[in-house]
Structure formats: C-alpha cells, structure tokens
C-alpha cells in the first residue's frame, strides 16, 4: 500500500514538473515574440530617424509621468538651418 502511494506521489511530482516546464517554454516563446516585435519597431524607428528627427512621448508605467525622447540623425536637414 505504501509503495503504491509512493509511486503515485512520484508520478504526481513528475506531472507537476512537466507542467512547469511547459509553462516555462510558453513564457520563453512569448518573450521571444516580444523581442522580435521590439526589434521590428526599433528597425523602423532607426530608418525613420535617418531621414528626419523623431520625438517619442511615453508615460512611465510606475509614476505615469510623461517622458519625451528626442532622437536626431547626423544628416543635415533640407531647409538650411
């Protein structure tokens, strides 16, 4: 009887461990997808910045303060500044 309980406990622990591994694999996949999206956005922004200046306005997720980021390129703009 005790041997059967021990086998069931080991089986339950293995099943729990397998579920944790599957959840970890899903989280890694989600992180990979997010990084791909960020890479695409950054690439698009860099291409745009090379053409003209860019201003990005963000709000801090913790304090909700507005943050303004100005990005400029090293190329001269037309119009003679």
N, C-alpha and C positions, 0 to 999 in steps of 0.2 A: 504494500500500500504506500509506504513512504517513498519507495523507489519510483512509483508511478507519479506521485506528486512532484518529486524532484525533476523528472523528465518534463512534466507539464510546465514547471517553473522555468526550466532552461529554454523550452520551446517558446514560451511567452516572452522571455527576455530577448531571444533571437528575433522574434517577430517585431518587438518594440525597437530593437536596434536597426532592423531593416527599414522600418517606417521612418526613423530619424535620418537614416542615410538617404532615403528617397526625398525627404523634405529638404535636406541639405543640398541635394542635387538640383531640386527645383529652385532653391534660392540662388544657387550659383548661376543657373541658367537665366534667371531674372536679372541678376547683376550684370551678366554678360550682355543681355539685350539692352539694358540701360546704358552701359558703357558704349555700345555700338551707336545708340541714339545720340549720346553726348558727342561722340566722335563726328557724326554727321553734322550736327549743329555747329560744332567748332570749325569744321572744314568750311561750311557755308559762310560763317561769320568772317573767317580769315580771307576768303575770296572776296567778300564784300568790302572788307577793310582795305584791301589792297587797291580798291577802286576809289573809295571815298571814306571820310571819317564816320564813325559809328558811335552812338550813345545808347547804352543799355541801362534801363532802370529796373531795379529789383527791390523787393521788400524782404527784409530779414525774417526768416521763419520763427525766430525766437522773440524778437522785440518789435517786429512789424515796422521798423524804421526803414524809410526809403533810402536806397543806395543807388547812386548814379555813377556809372563807369563810362568814361570817355576813351575810346580807342581810336588812334590816328595812325595813318600809314606814313612811310618815309617818302612817298612820292609827292610831288608838288601838285596842288590842285590847279585847275584851269581858272583863270579869272584874275591872276596877278596879285597875290597877297604880298 
